[in-house]
Amino acid sequence: MSEKFDKIIEEVKSMSVLELSELVSALEEEFGVSAAAAQVVVAGDAGAAGSAAEQTEFDVVLTSAGDAKLKVVKAVREVTGLALKEAKEIVDNAPKAIKEGASKEEAEEIKAKIEEVGGQIELK
């Protein structure tokens, strides 16, 4: 920062809350702007940035069992705790969700286990 800004910042640091409030009012009058309008714009920008935040929950979808259907059924049983019949139904009806709302780590673990035996997984 420039020396000019440093001086202004030091001056603002030494002000009381009442003095800062009066300064804001004086700046609003001088420049014909409103601090409230600036806050709305800044809050809007923050909301837009927040919507681009990293996804935290994932749906793990089996897209294909590949050539090793039996191994994929066993892997689906292992990661879901389902009975053989239910796991086979998921594999037979791919694309089908194996797990919904999984954390990133859990979704990656499931994906690795299924892909290790030849299945194809998509994280949504």
ABEGO torsion letter per residue (X at the ends): XBAAAAAAAAAAAABBAAAAAAAAAAAAAAAGBBAAAAAAAAAAAAAAAAAABBBABBBBBBABAEABAAAAAAAAAAAAGBBAAAAAAAAAAOBBBABBGBBAAAAAAAAAAAAAAGBBBBBX
